[in-house]
């Protein structure tokens, strides 16, 4: 499902203009991204929790050459689904 499909579905169900719904959906996503950039935990009840974690530096291997490579530390976004989502998806 795409962002546009979400906006269309919400617009159809609520009677709000699609362009307005699309703006609200985009602003919501933008705010979620900004919260993660600030290092905040983003918790959406019954949906799940997004967190930014830092992966440690490590030694990796180039699969083509077999050469060892130093992999620098980096930040990644993790997601843990909420209880209701887990139950519904099963």
C-alpha positions as CSV (number, residue, x, y, z in Angstrom):
1,X,0.0,0.0,0.0
2,X,1.4,3.4,-1.0
3,X,1.0,6.8,0.7
4,X,-1.4,7.8,-2.0
5,X,-3.6,4.7,-1.5
6,X,-3.7,5.5,2.2
7,X,-4.8,9.1,1.5
8,X,-7.5,7.9,-0.9
9,X,-8.9,5.4,1.5
10,X,-9.0,7.9,4.4
11,X,-10.6,10.5,2.1
12,X,-13.2,8.1,0.9
13,X,-14.1,7.0,4.5
14,X,-14.1,10.5,6.1
15,X,-15.4,12.7,3.3
16,X,-12.4,15.0,3.6
17,X,-10.8,16.2,0.4
18,X,-8.0,13.9,-0.8
19,X,-5.5,16.7,-1.1
20,X,-6.0,17.7,2.5
21,X,-5.6,14.1,3.7
22,X,-2.5,13.7,1.6
23,X,-1.0,16.8,3.3
24,X,-1.8,15.5,6.8
25,X,-0.3,12.1,6.0
26,X,2.8,13.7,4.7
27,X,3.1,16.1,7.7
28,X,2.7,13.1,10.0
29,X,5.4,11.2,8.3
30,X,7.7,14.3,8.3
31,X,7.2,14.8,12.1
32,X,7.9,11.1,12.7
33,X,11.2,11.4,10.8
34,X,12.2,14.5,12.7
35,X,11.5,12.9,16.0
36,X,13.8,10.0,15.0
37,X,16.5,12.4,13.8
38,X,16.4,14.0,17.3
39,X,17.0,10.6,18.8
40,X,13.5,10.3,20.3
41,X,11.6,7.1,20.6
42,X,8.4,7.1,18.6
43,X,5.6,5.1,20.2
44,X,2.3,4.6,18.4
45,X,0.0,2.7,20.8
46,X,-1.3,-0.6,19.4
47,X,1.0,-0.2,16.3
48,X,4.6,-0.3,17.6
49,X,7.7,1.5,18.6
50,X,10.4,3.0,16.4
51,X,13.8,3.6,17.9
52,X,17.2,4.8,16.6
53,X,20.0,2.5,17.7
54,X,23.7,2.7,17.0
55,X,25.5,-0.3,15.5
56,X,29.0,-0.7,16.7
57,X,32.0,-0.7,14.4
58,X,33.0,-4.1,13.2
59,X,35.2,-6.0,10.8
60,X,33.3,-7.3,7.8
61,X,34.3,-9.3,4.7
62,X,33.9,-8.3,1.1
63,X,32.0,-11.3,-0.4
64,X,33.6,-10.9,-3.9
65,X,37.2,-10.8,-2.8
66,X,37.2,-12.2,0.7
67,X,39.1,-9.2,1.8
68,X,38.4,-8.0,5.4
69,X,37.0,-4.5,5.6
70,X,36.4,-2.1,8.5
71,X,32.7,-1.3,8.8
72,X,32.2,2.0,10.7
73,X,29.5,2.6,13.4
74,X,26.2,3.7,12.1
75,X,22.7,4.6,13.3
76,X,19.7,2.4,12.2
77,X,16.0,2.7,12.8
78,X,14.4,-0.4,14.5
79,X,10.8,-1.2,14.8
80,X,9.1,-3.4,17.4
81,X,5.4,-4.2,16.6
82,X,2.8,-3.5,19.3
83,X,0.7,-6.3,20.9
84,X,-2.5,-5.6,18.9
85,X,-0.5,-5.5,15.6
86,X,1.2,-8.8,16.5
87,X,-2.2,-10.4,17.2
88,X,-3.9,-9.1,14.1
89,X,-1.0,-10.0,11.7
90,X,-0.8,-13.6,13.0
